[in-house]
């Protein structure tokens, strides 16, 4: 029996290595073709990856309802193809920056960060999916990824020289650590929403007309308020719209966990979903902590102060407190099930404010991220 198991593990390992080699060759080949031809630039590759991510999201959602293994495999393959194209795009953007004589890592402005953050999150998601054999989370995860990449193209896509504050080796470690934290918390959010849906399904909670009406109304209102928030000016009116949008988003998620209750039939057990959320946070939290410490060291070197109560610093601390509370509650066993999941959801909302709200609306030392 042990020999059979060992043989299968070796076979699985060898197939994984072969798959990784093929993937690397595909990424390098696509990047080489892009650079040599001069016609396939990085922005086009990012746009193509966005289309594939959207297709993957559709496949994952359909696969959840139909519970088809073949469709699930197609969804994963599509997501991996999108990730590979996006990987090539990041590589090409670095080469193009080098050719312009202004080389820098592809995460220095809002557009680049909106390409790099989903890439990291997808990397972590695909790893978790392979480890746990859970594909249903993709139905909640990839719509977010597709939206971010497609929506990002309204911003400046040009490769510009770095502002003086960013010309430092700290850019490579502080920002990379921050985005690794973003990625892990996003995966935890997807698992937590899936947990809440599964919990309502297991408890067979009755879905009434108030749940349906709240779901539809909040969804309808999310669209205009989201548009006004993301396209408005940096004024009080837009900030008010943003606050309303956040409240609507929480309301929508709340009612969605009831209305989407039938999906719980196709989701993995609550134990697995809870474990995925906990491990994603446990992995990301120390990295996020390190990013705050590294950011303080960089700030002291650049501006002469470890902490300036900059809006970005403040919201990064708020995010840290939310997920610190989550880990503490889970560790001592005080917060379990729905409470822990809602803490993750709330923490993710704070993360969105830290990432988008600060960059778009709050002037401060980090405002260069929108340039």
C-alpha positions in Angstrom: 0.0 0.0 0.0 2.8 2.4 0.9 4.5 1.8 -2.5 1.3 2.7 -4.4 0.9 5.9 -2.4 4.5 6.8 -2.9 4.2 6.1 -6.6 1.1 8.4 -6.9 2.8 11.2 -5.0 5.9 11.0 -7.3 3.7 10.9 -10.3 1.8 13.9 -9.0 5.0 15.8 -8.3 6.5 15.0 -11.7 3.4 16.1 -13.5 3.4 19.3 -11.5 7.0 20.0 -12.4 6.2 19.4 -16.1 3.1 21.6 -15.9 5.2 24.4 -14.3 7.9 24.1 -16.9 5.3 24.3 -19.7 3.7 27.3 -18.1 7.1 29.1 -17.7 7.9 28.4 -21.3 4.5 29.8 -22.4 5.0 33.0 -20.4 8.5 33.5 -21.6 7.5 32.7 -25.2 4.6 35.1 -25.2 6.8 37.8 -23.6 9.5 37.2 -26.2 7.0 37.4 -29.1 5.7 40.6 -27.7 9.1 42.3 -27.3 10.4 41.1 -30.7 7.3 42.0 -32.7 6.8 45.4 -31.0 3.1 45.2 -31.7 1.9 43.3 -28.6 2.4 45.8 -25.8 1.9 45.2 -22.1 -1.5 47.0 -22.0 -2.9 44.8 -24.7 -1.8 41.7 -22.8 -3.4 43.0 -19.6 -6.7 43.6 -21.5 -6.6 40.1 -23.0 -6.0 38.6 -19.5 -9.0 40.6 -18.2 -11.2 39.0 -20.8 -10.0 35.6 -19.9 -10.5 36.3 -16.2 -14.1 37.3 -17.0 -14.6 34.1 -18.9 -13.1 32.2 -16.0 -15.6 33.9 -13.6 -18.5 32.9 -15.8 -17.2 29.3 -16.0 -16.8 29.1 -12.2 -20.3 30.4 -11.5 -21.9 28.0 -14.0 -19.8 25.1 -12.7 -21.1 25.8 -9.1 -24.7 25.5 -10.2 -24.2 22.6 -12.6 -21.6 20.9 -10.5 -19.8 19.6 -13.6 -16.2 18.4 -13.2 -15.4 19.1 -16.8 -16.7 22.7 -16.6 -14.7 23.2 -13.3 -11.5 22.0 -15.0 -12.2 24.4 -17.9 -12.7 27.2 -15.4 -9.4 26.5 -13.7 -7.6 26.2 -17.0 -9.1 29.5 -18.2 -8.1 31.2 -15.0 -4.6 29.8 -15.3 -4.4 30.9 -18.9 -5.4 34.4 -17.8 -2.8 34.4 -15.0 -0.1 33.3 -17.5 -1.0 36.1 -20.0 -1.0 38.5 -17.1 2.4 37.2 -16.0 3.8 37.8 -19.4 2.3 41.3 -19.4 4.0 42.2 -16.1 7.3 40.9 -17.6 6.9 42.8 -20.8 6.0 46.0 -18.9 9.3 45.7 -17.0 11.2 45.2 -20.2 9.5 48.2 -21.8 10.3 50.3 -18.8 13.9 49.2 -19.1 14.0 50.1 -22.8 12.7 53.6 -22.0 15.5 54.0 -19.5 13.2 54.3 -16.5 13.0 50.7 -15.2 11.0 50.1 -12.1 8.9 47.2 -10.8 5.3 47.1 -12.1 3.5 48.4 -9.0 4.4 52.1 -8.8 1.1 53.7 -9.8 -2.6 52.9 -9.5 -2.8 51.2 -12.9 0.2 49.0 -12.3 -0.9 48.1 -8.8 -4.3 47.1 -10.1 -2.5 44.7 -12.4 -0.1 43.3 -9.8 -2.5 42.9 -6.9 -4.9 40.6 -8.8 -2.0 38.7 -10.2 -0.7 37.9 -6.6 -4.2 37.1 -5.4 -4.8 34.7 -8.3 -1.4 33.1 -7.6 -2.4 32.4 -4.0 -5.9 31.3 -5.0 -4.7 28.8 -7.6 -2.4 27.3 -5.0 -5.2 27.0 -2.4 -7.5 25.4 -5.0 -4.9 22.8 -5.9 -4.2 22.1 -2.2 -7.8 21.8 -1.0 -9.4 20.7 -4.3 -12.1 23.4 -3.7 -13.2 25.3 -6.9 -16.4 26.9 -5.7 -14.6 29.9 -4.1 -13.6 30.9 -7.7 -17.2 31.9 -8.3 -16.8 34.6 -5.6 -13.2 35.4 -6.3 -12.8 35.8 -10.0 -15.6 38.3 -10.6 -13.6 40.7 -8.3 -10.3 40.0 -10.2 -12.0 40.5 -13.6 -13.6 43.8 -12.5 -10.3 45.2 -11.1 -8.4 44.5 -14.3 -11.0 45.7 -16.7 -11.9 48.8 -14.6 -8.2 49.7 -14.2 -7.9 50.7 -17.8 -9.7 54.0 -17.2 -6.5 55.2 -15.5 -3.2 56.3 -17.1 -1.6 53.2 -18.6 1.7 54.9 -19.7 5.0 54.0 -18.2 6.2 57.1 -16.4 9.4 57.9 -14.5 9.3 57.4 -10.8 8.7 60.4 -8.5 11.7 61.1 -6.3 10.0 59.5 -3.2 9.8 56.2 -4.9 13.4 55.9 -6.1 14.5 53.6 -3.4 15.2 50.0 -2.8 12.4 50.1 -0.2 10.0 50.1 -3.1 10.8 46.5 -3.8 10.2 45.1 -0.4 7.6 47.4 1.3 5.2 47.6 -1.6 5.6 43.9 -2.4 4.8 42.9 1.2 1.7 45.2 1.1 0.3 43.6 -2.0 1.0 40.1 -0.7 -1.2 41.1 2.3 -3.9 42.4 -0.1 -3.8 39.1 -2.0 -4.2 36.9 1.1 -7.0 39.0 2.6 -8.9 38.9 -0.7 -8.8 35.1 -0.7 -9.9 35.0 2.9 -12.8 37.3 2.0 -14.0 34.9 -0.8 -13.8 31.9 1.6 -15.7 33.8 4.3 -18.6 34.8 2.0 -18.8 31.2 0.8 -18.9 30.2 4.5 -21.8 32.5 5.3 -23.8 31.1 2.4 -23.0 27.5 3.4 -23.9 28.3 7.0 -27.4 29.6 5.9 -27.8 26.5 3.8 -26.9 24.1 6.5 -29.2 25.7 9.0 -31.9 25.8 6.3 -32.7 29.4 7.1 -35.9 30.5 5.4 -35.4 33.1 2.7 -38.3 35.6 2.7 -39.4 38.5 0.6 -37.4 41.0 2.7 -34.2 39.2 1.8 -35.0 39.1 -1.9 -36.1 42.8 -1.9 -33.0 43.9 0.0 -30.8 42.0 -2.4 -32.3 43.4 -5.5 -32.6 47.0 -4.2 -29.0 47.1 -2.8 -27.7 45.7 -6.1 -29.6 48.3 -8.1 -28.3 51.1 -5.9 -24.7 49.8 -5.9 -24.3 50.5 -9.6 -24.9 54.3 -9.6 -23.3 54.9 -6.2 -20.3 52.8 -7.2 -20.0 54.8 -10.5 -20.3 58.2 -8.7 -17.7 57.1 -6.1 -15.1 55.8 -8.5 -15.5 58.6 -11.1 -16.2 61.6 -8.8 -14.0 64.5 -7.9 -12.0 64.7 -4.7 -14.7 66.6 -2.8 -17.1 66.1 0.1 -19.9 65.0 -2.2 -17.9 62.2 -3.5 -16.8 61.1 0.0 -20.5 61.0 1.0 -21.2 58.9 -2.1 -18.4 56.6 -1.0 -19.7 56.1 2.5 -23.2 55.3 1.1 -21.5 52.9 -1.4 -19.7 51.1 1.4 -22.9 50.7 3.4 -24.7 49.4 0.3 -21.9 46.9 -0.3 -22.2 45.5 3.2 -26.0 45.4 2.8 -25.7 43.6 -0.5 -23.3 41.0 0.9 -25.6 40.4 3.9 -28.7 39.8 1.7 -26.7 37.8 -0.8 -25.7 35.2 1.8 -29.4 34.5 2.2 -30.6 34.8 -1.5 -27.7 32.6 -2.7 -28.4 30.0 0.0 -29.2 27.3 -2.7 -25.6 27.6 -3.8 -24.6 26.2 -0.5 -25.5 22.8 -1.7 -22.5 22.8 -4.0 -20.0 24.4 -1.6 -17.5 22.4 0.5 -18.0 22.0 4.2 -17.9 24.9 6.6 -14.9 23.4 8.2 -12.9 23.6 5.0 -14.0 27.1 4.2 -13.2 28.3 7.7 -9.8 26.7 7.5 -9.0 28.3 4.2 -10.0 31.7 5.5 -8.0 31.3 8.7 -4.9 30.1 6.8 -5.1 32.9 4.3 -5.3 35.5 7.1 -2.6 33.7 9.1 -0.3 33.8 6.1 -1.1 37.4 5.2 -1.2 39.0 8.6 2.6 38.8 9.4 3.4 40.0 5.9 1.0 42.9 6.3 2.7 43.7 9.7 6.1 43.6 8.0 4.9 45.9 5.3 3.8 48.5 8.0 7.2 48.2 9.7 9.1 48.4 6.5 7.0 51.4 5.4 7.9 53.1 8.7 11.6 52.6 8.0 11.2 53.9 4.5 9.2 56.9 5.7 11.9 57.8 8.3 14.6 57.6 5.6 12.5 59.7 3.1 10.7 62.2 5.3 12.5 62.0 8.7 9.6 60.4 10.6 8.5 56.8 11.2 4.8 57.6 11.5 3.2 60.8 10.1 -0.5 59.9 10.6 -0.9 59.9 6.8 -4.3 58.6 5.6 -2.7 55.5 4.1 -0.8 54.8 7.3 -4.0 55.2 9.4 -6.1 52.9 7.2 -3.3 50.3 7.1 -3.4 50.3 10.9 -7.2 49.9 10.9 -6.9 46.9 8.6 -4.2 45.5 10.8 -6.5 45.9 13.9 -9.4 44.1 12.2 -7.4 41.1 11.2 -5.5 41.1 14.5 -8.9 40.9 16.2 -9.9 38.1 13.9 -6.9 36.0 14.7 -7.2 36.7 18.4 -10.9 35.7 18.4 -10.2 32.5 16.4 -7.2 31.6 18.6 -9.0 31.8 21.9 -12.1 30.3 20.4 -14.4 33.3 21.3 -15.3 34.1 17.7 -16.4 31.3 15.5 -18.5 30.6 12.5 -20.5 33.7 11.4 -18.9 36.2 13.7 -15.4 35.4 12.5 -16.5 35.4 8.9 -18.2 38.9 9.2 -15.0 40.2 10.8 -13.1 39.1 7.7 -15.8 40.7 5.5 -15.6 44.0 7.4 -11.8 43.8 7.3 -11.9 43.4 3.6 -14.1 46.5 3.3 -11.5 48.4 5.3 -8.9 47.1 2.9 -10.8 48.5 0.0 -10.9 51.9 1.6 -7.2 51.6 2.3 -6.4 50.7 -1.3 -8.9 52.7 -3.3 -10.3 55.4 -1.0 -6.9 56.7 0.2 -5.4 56.6 -3.3 -8.3 58.4 -5.0 -9.7 60.8 -2.4 -7.5 61.4 0.6 -4.5 63.7 -0.1 -1.4 62.7 1.7 2.2 61.4 1.4 0.9 58.4 -0.7 -1.0 60.5 -3.2 1.6 59.8 -5.9 0.0 56.4 -6.3 -2.7 57.9 -8.5 -0.3 59.6 -10.9 
